[in-house]
Amino acid sequence: MIDDFKIYIDRLKDGHEQDITGSFSPDFLDVKEAELSFPQLVKIQGKAYVLKDHLILQLKVETLAEMPCKICSKRSLHKILLESFYHTEELVNIKNMIFDFSEVLREEILLEVPPFIECQNNQCPERDKIKSFLKQSKGDIHFPFNKLNTKE
């Protein structure tokens, strides 16, 4: 457990909140991929509080993912933004009344990574070179089963 990601439940009694703000190393994401890396800090802003028998985690998360462009294969940055990330956890499921939210946050960030990106805001300059190899949509589209419900 990384101390920065620990929430001590006993400190949140009587309506107290834990402020969670800072920039953290992306090492907790534990990504060791040739095609994916996180070159900048993960910025987190939010709070944690207890409501009845649940821990509520409310965060805004921002970082950058670096991946190859799907057209030219040059490394490109893609912004990952979790504008309003919420997580609830029942207090009975939290051992020792210390909750480490690093794994929950890791999963949510990785779910936001797209399968492919295109450099220069989806305007890769190499796109024109491969245009002739891409399937072109034709105005005359054939629908072989469109007359199944008609009586002819």
C-alpha positions in Angstrom: 0.0 0.0 0.0 1.2 3.5 -0.9 0.5 5.9 2.0 -0.8 8.6 -0.3 -3.7 6.3 -1.3 -4.7 5.2 2.2 -7.9 6.4 3.8 -8.3 5.9 7.5 -11.9 5.3 8.2 -11.8 6.2 11.9 -10.7 9.7 11.0 -13.9 10.2 8.9 -16.4 9.7 11.7 -18.8 12.5 12.8 -19.0 14.0 9.3 -15.3 14.6 8.7 -13.9 14.5 5.2 -10.4 13.6 3.9 -9.1 16.0 1.3 -7.3 14.1 -1.5 -5.3 16.5 -3.6 -2.0 16.2 -5.3 0.2 15.0 -8.1 1.3 11.4 -7.9 3.8 9.3 -9.7 2.2 7.0 -12.3 4.2 4.1 -10.8 1.1 2.9 -9.0 -0.5 2.1 -12.4 2.1 -0.6 -12.8 2.1 -0.4 -16.6 5.0 -2.1 -18.3 3.9 -2.1 -21.9 5.9 -1.2 -25.0 2.8 0.4 -26.6 1.5 2.2 -23.5 3.1 4.4 -20.9 2.2 7.3 -18.6 4.9 9.9 -18.8 3.4 12.5 -16.5 2.1 12.7 -13.0 -1.4 11.7 -12.1 -3.3 14.8 -10.8 -6.0 14.0 -8.3 -8.4 16.3 -6.6 -11.3 15.2 -4.4 -12.4 14.0 -1.1 -13.4 10.9 0.9 -16.2 10.7 3.5 -18.4 8.2 5.3 -22.1 8.1 4.7 -24.0 5.7 7.0 -22.2 2.4 6.4 -20.4 3.3 3.2 -17.1 5.0 2.3 -17.6 7.4 -0.6 -14.7 8.5 -2.7 -15.3 11.4 -5.1 -12.4 12.4 -7.4 -11.3 14.3 -10.4 -8.3 12.6 -12.1 -6.2 13.8 -14.9 -3.1 12.4 -16.6 -1.6 11.6 -20.0 -1.2 8.3 -21.8 1.5 7.9 -24.5 0.7 5.5 -27.3 1.7 5.0 -31.0 -0.5 6.7 -33.6 -2.6 4.1 -35.5 -1.6 5.7 -38.8 2.1 6.6 -38.6 3.1 4.8 -35.4 4.7 7.9 -33.9 4.4 8.2 -30.1 1.5 10.5 -29.2 -0.1 11.8 -26.0 -3.7 11.3 -25.1 -5.4 13.1 -22.2 -7.1 10.9 -19.7 -9.7 12.8 -17.7 -12.0 11.4 -15.1 -14.2 14.4 -14.5 -16.3 12.9 -11.7 -15.1 9.5 -10.5 -17.2 8.1 -7.7 -16.5 4.9 -5.7 -18.4 3.5 -2.8 -17.2 0.7 -0.5 -19.1 -0.9 2.4 -17.3 -0.3 5.6 -17.7 -4.0 6.6 -15.5 -4.9 3.6 -12.7 -2.7 4.7 -10.1 -4.7 6.7 -8.4 -2.9 9.6 -10.5 0.2 8.7 -7.8 1.4 6.2 -8.9 1.6 2.6 -6.3 1.8 -0.2 -7.9 3.2 -3.3 -4.9 2.8 -5.6 -6.2 -0.3 -7.2 -9.7 1.1 -7.8 -8.2 4.2 -9.3 -5.8 2.2 -11.5 -8.6 0.2 -13.0 -10.6 3.3 -13.7 -7.7 5.0 -15.4 -6.9 2.0 -17.5 -10.5 1.7 -18.6 -10.3 5.2 -20.0 -7.3 4.4 -22.3 -8.6 4.0 -25.9 -7.6 1.0 -28.0 -6.1 3.3 -30.7 -5.2 7.0 -31.0 -4.3 9.2 -33.9 -1.7 11.9 -33.6 -2.3 15.7 -34.0 -5.9 15.5 -32.7 -7.1 12.9 -35.2 -5.5 14.7 -38.1 -2.4 12.5 -38.8 -0.5 14.0 -41.8 0.3 10.4 -43.0 -3.5 9.6 -43.5 -3.4 10.9 -47.1 -0.7 8.3 -48.0 -2.8 5.4 -46.9 -6.2 6.7 -48.1 -6.1 4.6 -51.2 -5.9 1.4 -49.1 -8.9 2.2 -47.0 -12.3 0.9 -47.9 -14.4 3.7 -49.5 -18.1 3.7 -48.8 -20.2 3.7 -52.0 -23.5 5.6 -52.5 -25.2 2.5 -53.9 -25.5 0.1 -50.9 -27.1 -3.3 -51.5 -29.5 -4.6 -48.8 -30.2 -8.2 -49.7 -32.8 -8.8 -47.0 -34.8 -5.6 -47.1 -37.8 -7.2 -48.9 -38.3 -10.1 -46.4 -41.3 -8.5 -44.7 -43.1 -7.3 -47.9 -45.5 -9.5 -49.8 -44.6 -9.7 -53.5 
